[in-house]
Structures are given as structure tokens and as C-alpha cells.
Amino acid sequence: MEHSYDGAERRKYLRVVKNYRLVFNFKDFPDKNSDETFIKDISKGGVRFTTSGPIKAGTNLVFDIGIPYVAPKKLILEGTVISSKEISPRLVFEIRAKFSTLDEQTLEILNMIEKRNKKDQKNHGLS
């Protein structure tokens, strides 16, 4: 039995495509070096980014996210890797991670990002 995509959105949270700076550390391995990259997209549920190596699902990370012009300071969030997919043989891996609990200030910042994204799309005729 084949299933075809009917166009219905199944995501719980709006995904915003942005290239914010991201530094992550391994929460359970504080001696392991941090890594710096850029976000591919972000939502209230989590973040997607690329790295030069795989990260095992279930790994706990601490994210330091710079959001210029929106957040007065960097967001420091915790999350867990839910998938690591090789997108370029042995060079680039796409990592998906879900956030742990978010405080009210962080939710407010993520709401501002969503609103700004909708406004940008409308101004560029994309919605």
C-alpha cells in the first residue's frame, strides 16, 4: 500500500530557516571540545544544523545560539540529538536535536523570530 503526501502540515512548531551562529558542547562530556557551526533552521521544538562528524542519537548537548537584532544576549539551551545523517560522504552531517524545556524568555524570543520570518516572507512575496 502506497501513501502519498497530502500536503497537511504535521509539525507541531513552525520551522524558521535562518543561519544563526551556533556553538555546542557535549553536556555529559565537558572535556570534549566544543564545535561552532550555523543553524539550518530552528523552532520551538529544536534545531537543525550541520557538523563535520556524526553525533550519536541520544547525545545531550548545550547550545549557545547568537540571534542578532532579536535577542539581547545569546540563548543557552539544552537539547538531545534525535538524528545524525550523512549528507556528504565523510564531510558533512546534518544533526537534528530537540530542545529540553524552554523558559518564558526563550519562548518569547522564538516567537519574535517566527513573527519576523513571517513579515520577511510577506515583504518578499513568499507567503
Buried (B, 14 or more C-beta within 10 A) or exposed (E): EEEEEEEEEEEEEBBBEBEBBBBBBBBEEEEEEEBEBEBBBBBBBBBBBBBEEBBEEEBBBBBBBBBEEBBEEBBEBBBBBBEBEEEEEEEEBBBBBEBBEBEEEBEEBBEBBBEBBBEEEEEEEEE
